[in-house]
Amino acid sequence: MDTFALKPGRKVGARYVIENRLGGGSEGEVYQIRELDTGIRRAAKLYFPHRDPKHKLTIRHARKLEALRYCSIVLQYHHSEIITVQGRKVIALISDLCDGQQLEQWIAQHPEGRLSPYLALHVLYNLVRGLEAVHMMGEYHSDVHSQNILITPRGVRFDLKLVDFYDWGKPQPYKQKQDIKDSIRVFHECLGGRKYYASLPDELKYICAGLRSDLMIKRFPTMTSLRMYLESFKWQTLI
């Protein structure tokens, strides 16, 4: 099974109805759903049965979201619903629906398909602060990229939400370090990637570290150290 192919109007459990498909990957699919009684819209994530035959992955994911419920970058998990798809029972995880846009798409809408240094720094800073809270809870994401980040500009700030937390087993330091490296790679992408790297101010190159994994971790061994650097470094370049 590579798709559930749930059509708009199909019921999910006793309280919800499918509105549209939001996306999918190797693990499963995410749908926008509507609560029948109130009209409130939510998101439902379903894992493919062959990826999660005993629902262990679904349960671990739900428990992880519940543990991170006070982290602002994490979509709020509500509860689960059991539905039958093609004769097989599937657990649907019901979460908040974010009206944000994929960061990858948002970047592409800007001139030359990249962000100005200050915009890129603000995106990185909000991403780092969000992940710092996750790390302080002893957890990790481990699959941070621009397609897994939803961005909503609000006033002078950006609200970011991370989706598709990857289950890579028990939390360990090297998994959190992967989040650090991935966050810097997202920053590099925001700035236009390799095409524009040579023309970047030295202050930004220092953060990107040439995308060398060893150098990134040497400079920023924890998410907190990266956050503190972003709050305190001095500009020598006029931008």
C-alpha positions as CSV (number, residue, x, y, z in Angstrom):
1,M,0.0,0.0,0.0
2,D,1.5,3.3,-1.1
3,T,-1.7,5.5,-0.5
4,F,-4.9,5.3,1.5
5,A,-6.7,7.3,-1.3
6,L,-9.2,8.7,1.2
7,K,-11.8,10.7,-0.7
8,P,-13.4,14.0,0.5
9,G,-16.5,13.2,2.4
10,R,-15.3,9.9,3.8
11,K,-15.8,9.6,7.6
12,V,-12.9,9.2,10.0
13,G,-14.2,7.6,13.1
14,A,-17.5,8.9,14.4
15,R,-16.7,12.6,14.5
16,Y,-14.7,13.6,11.5
17,V,-14.9,13.8,7.7
18,I,-12.1,14.0,5.1
19,E,-11.7,17.3,3.3
20,N,-8.5,16.8,1.4
21,R,-5.1,15.2,1.4
22,L,-2.3,17.4,2.7
23,G,0.7,15.3,1.9
24,G,2.4,12.0,2.3
25,G,5.7,10.0,2.4
26,S,7.1,6.6,3.0
27,E,5.5,6.3,6.4
28,G,2.0,7.4,5.7
29,E,-0.3,10.3,4.7
30,V,-1.8,13.4,6.3
31,Y,-5.3,14.6,5.6
32,Q,-7.2,17.7,6.5
33,I,-10.4,16.7,8.3
34,R,-13.4,18.5,9.7
35,E,-15.3,17.8,13.0
36,L,-18.9,17.1,12.1
37,D,-20.5,18.7,15.1
38,T,-18.4,21.9,15.3
39,G,-16.9,22.4,11.8
40,I,-13.4,22.7,13.4
41,R,-10.7,21.6,11.1
42,R,-7.9,19.3,12.2
43,A,-5.1,17.2,10.7
44,A,-5.1,13.4,10.7
45,K,-1.9,11.4,10.2
46,L,-2.3,7.7,9.1
47,Y,0.6,5.3,9.0
48,F,0.7,2.6,6.2
49,P,-0.1,-0.8,7.7
50,H,3.1,-2.4,6.4
51,R,5.1,0.3,8.1
52,D,3.3,-0.1,11.4
53,P,1.6,-3.5,11.6
54,K,1.1,-3.6,15.4
55,H,0.6,0.2,15.8
56,K,3.8,0.5,17.8
57,L,5.1,3.4,15.6
58,T,1.8,5.2,15.9
59,I,1.7,4.9,19.7
60,R,5.4,6.0,20.1
61,H,4.7,9.0,17.8
62,A,1.6,10.0,19.8
63,R,3.4,9.7,23.1
64,K,6.3,11.8,21.8
65,L,3.9,14.6,20.7
66,E,2.1,14.4,24.0
67,A,5.5,14.8,25.8
68,L,6.3,17.8,23.7
69,R,2.9,19.5,24.0
70,Y,4.3,22.6,25.6
71,C,6.9,23.2,22.8
72,S,5.5,25.9,20.6
73,I,7.1,24.5,17.4
74,V,5.2,21.2,17.8
75,L,1.7,20.8,16.5
76,Q,-0.7,20.0,19.4
77,Y,-1.7,16.3,19.5
78,H,-5.3,15.7,20.5
79,H,-6.3,12.0,20.4
80,S,-6.5,9.0,18.1
81,E,-9.3,7.4,16.0
82,I,-9.4,3.9,14.7
83,I,-10.7,3.6,11.1
84,T,-10.9,0.7,8.7
85,V,-9.2,1.2,5.3
86,Q,-9.2,-1.6,2.7
87,G,-10.2,-4.1,5.4
88,R,-7.4,-3.1,7.8
89,K,-7.6,-1.2,11.0
90,V,-5.5,2.0,11.0
91,I,-5.0,4.5,13.8
92,A,-5.4,8.1,12.8
93,L,-3.6,10.6,15.0
94,I,-5.6,13.8,15.3
95,S,-3.7,17.0,15.7
96,D,-4.0,20.8,15.2
97,L,-4.2,22.0,11.7
98,C,-1.6,24.6,10.9
99,D,-2.5,27.2,8.3
100,G,1.2,27.8,7.6
101,Q,3.0,27.4,4.3
102,Q,5.8,25.0,3.5
103,L,9.1,26.9,4.1
104,E,10.4,25.6,0.7
105,Q,7.5,27.2,-1.1
106,W,7.7,30.4,0.9
107,I,11.4,30.8,0.1
108,A,10.7,30.3,-3.6
109,Q,8.2,33.2,-3.7
110,H,11.0,35.7,-2.8
111,P,13.2,37.5,-5.4
112,E,15.7,35.1,-6.9
113,G,14.2,32.3,-4.8
114,R,16.1,33.3,-1.6
115,L,15.7,35.3,1.5
116,S,17.6,38.4,2.6
117,P,20.2,37.9,5.3
118,Y,17.9,39.3,8.1
119,L,14.9,37.3,7.0
120,A,17.0,34.1,6.8
121,L,18.5,34.8,10.3
122,H,15.0,35.3,11.8
123,V,13.9,32.0,10.3
124,L,16.9,30.2,11.7
125,Y,16.5,31.9,15.1
126,N,12.9,30.8,15.4
127,L,13.8,27.3,14.3
128,V,16.6,27.1,16.7
129,R,14.5,28.4,19.6
130,G,11.8,25.8,18.8
131,L,14.2,22.9,18.6
132,E,16.1,24.1,21.7
133,A,12.8,23.5,23.7
134,V,12.5,20.1,22.1
135,H,16.0,19.2,23.1
136,M,15.5,20.5,26.6
137,M,12.8,17.9,26.9
138,G,15.3,15.2,26.0
139,E,13.8,14.7,22.5
140,Y,14.8,15.3,18.9
141,H,13.3,15.7,15.4
142,S,16.0,14.2,13.2
143,D,14.4,15.0,9.9
144,V,14.5,18.8,9.7
145,H,14.2,20.2,6.2
146,S,12.3,23.0,4.4
147,Q,9.4,20.7,3.5
148,N,8.9,19.7,7.1
149,I,8.7,23.3,8.3
150,L,5.5,25.3,8.1
151,I,5.9,29.1,8.4
152,T,3.3,31.7,9.2
153,P,4.5,35.4,9.2
154,R,2.8,37.3,12.1
155,G,3.7,40.9,12.6
156,V,7.5,41.2,13.1
157,R,8.0,37.5,13.8
158,F,7.6,34.1,12.2
159,D,5.6,31.2,13.7
160,L,7.2,27.9,12.8
161,K,5.8,24.4,13.1
162,L,7.7,21.2,12.6
163,V,5.9,18.2,11.2
164,D,6.8,14.5,10.6
165,F,8.9,13.9,13.7
166,Y,11.1,11.0,12.8
167,D,11.2,8.0,15.2
168,W,14.9,7.1,15.3
169,G,14.8,5.2,18.5
170,K,15.7,6.5,22.0
171,P,17.0,10.0,22.3
172,Q,20.8,10.3,22.1
173,P,23.1,13.3,21.8
174,Y,24.1,12.5,18.2
175,K,20.4,12.7,17.1
176,Q,20.1,16.2,18.6
177,K,23.4,17.1,16.8
178,Q,21.7,16.0,13.6
179,D,19.0,18.6,14.3
180,I,21.7,21.3,14.6
181,K,23.3,20.4,11.3
182,D,19.9,20.2,9.6
183,S,18.9,23.6,10.9
184,I,22.1,25.2,9.5
185,R,21.4,23.5,6.2
186,V,17.9,25.0,6.1
187,F,19.6,28.4,6.8
188,H,21.9,27.8,3.9
189,E,18.9,27.0,1.7
190,C,17.2,30.2,2.8
191,L,20.2,32.2,1.6
192,G,20.1,30.7,-1.8
193,G,22.3,27.7,-1.4
194,R,25.6,27.0,-3.1
195,K,24.9,29.4,-6.0
196,Y,25.1,32.4,-3.7
197,Y,27.4,31.2,-0.9
198,A,30.6,32.8,-2.1
199,S,28.9,36.3,-2.0
200,L,27.5,36.0,1.5
201,P,28.9,38.1,4.3
202,D,31.5,36.4,6.5
203,E,29.2,36.4,9.5
204,L,26.7,34.2,7.6
205,K,29.5,32.0,6.2
206,Y,30.7,31.4,9.8
207,I,27.2,30.0,10.7
208,C,27.0,27.8,7.6
209,A,30.6,26.6,8.2
210,G,30.8,25.5,4.5
211,L,28.2,22.8,5.5
212,R,31.0,20.8,7.0
213,S,29.4,18.6,9.7
214,D,32.4,18.5,11.9
215,L,32.9,22.2,11.8
216,M,29.2,23.0,12.4
217,I,29.3,20.8,15.6
218,K,32.6,22.2,16.7
219,R,31.2,25.7,16.6
220,F,27.8,24.9,17.8
221,P,27.9,21.7,19.9
222,T,24.3,22.3,21.3
223,M,21.2,24.0,20.1
224,T,21.5,26.4,23.0
225,S,25.0,27.4,21.9
226,L,23.7,28.2,18.4
227,R,20.9,30.2,19.9
228,M,23.2,32.2,22.1
229,Y,25.5,32.9,19.2
230,L,22.7,34.2,17.1
231,E,21.7,36.5,19.9
232,S,25.1,38.0,20.5
233,F,27.4,38.0,17.4
234,K,28.6,41.3,16.1
235,W,28.2,42.5,12.5
236,Q,31.3,43.7,10.8
237,T,29.7,43.8,7.4
238,L,27.1,46.3,6.1
239,I,24.1,44.5,4.7
